[in-house]
Amino acid sequence: MGRGVARWGVAAVAAMMLLTGGGCARVDGSTAEVPAPVALPGELPDGSDETSGSPVPEEVSATPSAVESMGAAPKATPTASASPSAAKRSPKPKRTTATAPRRVPKPPTEKQVPPDPPKPPASDCKPSYQGDQASRAQAKAALTEAAGRTYWPTSAPDIRIPLNLIKATAWQESGWQSNIVACDKGIGLMQVMPDTASWMNQRFGQSYDVWDYRDNAYLGGTFLAWLTKYIGDMYFDADYRLDADLCTAELDSCLLNAVIAAYNYGHGAVAPEGEPLHIPNPSYVRNVRALMSECVCLGF
């Protein structure tokens, strides 16, 4: 999640995704908001700066189009399985003035904050690999379980991390390579920084292992959930919806874009105390937003 980590970019730049500069997970108060520890191995199926690069898997061939406008989600391609009844069951949220961010934020409710992002690594640095790589099926299972967790069961049980968001973030960050280590020391699927992992374990009373691909997915999900609450409390009056339909053409218009930006650039750069919401890394946000609807990883 730090700015100098190797990240996956949308092919607005090159053929499908390049590992691009990403963020590292970093995540006050209570100590046991996160649910039970990770599943046992037998319970899963077998199978940072915005511009740094890394090898692209041979399977990557599709090329998502660029986001249609600043902060707007790409139009989804209709499928034969879509039905009017299904559309009625899932109405799009109606944007109201209440969903726009506060110009003057409330004081943060979280007093213990994660470490700052690392400094960008040298431009000629290349990522390394450690240990075995999880299969796509294993990575999918871990990311799916991470998206299904309730991270704030007591104080904010309505916070949910959309599955397409966590899948897209993992693809942007690592290309779903569970054993990659970026030049800024970001690790694995969600490119979690070791210091950030330690902070989150302490904050939430857990003992996740950043080197385990399942725990890595939970750590990434935990950080996304922490950012949702932190920014949601300050700028959106505890409206924690991460709906793309709440975003306008302005990148700073919705919680979703702010959470994506902060995952990459840190909470302090996006949600500075006493100042308006700020998106310092528009390319990263557009990439992840495009991946949320067009990533080849959504079909895995």
Buried (B, 14 or more C-beta within 10 A) or exposed (E): BBBBBBBBBBBBBEEBBBBBBBBBBBBEEEEEBBEEEBEEEEEBEEEBBBBBBBBBBEEBEBBBEBBEEBBBBBEEEEEEEEEEEEEEEEEEEEBEEEBBBEEEBBEBBBEEBBBBBBEBBEEEBBBEEEEEBBBBEBBBBBBBBBBEBBBBEEEBEEBBBBBBBBBBBBBBBBBBBBBBBBBBBBBBBBBBBBBBBBBBBEBBEBEBBBBBBBBBBBBBBBBBBBBBBBBBBBBBEBBBBBBBBBBBEBBBBBBBBBBBBBBBBBBBBBBEEEEEBBBBBBBBBBBBBBBBBBBBBBEB
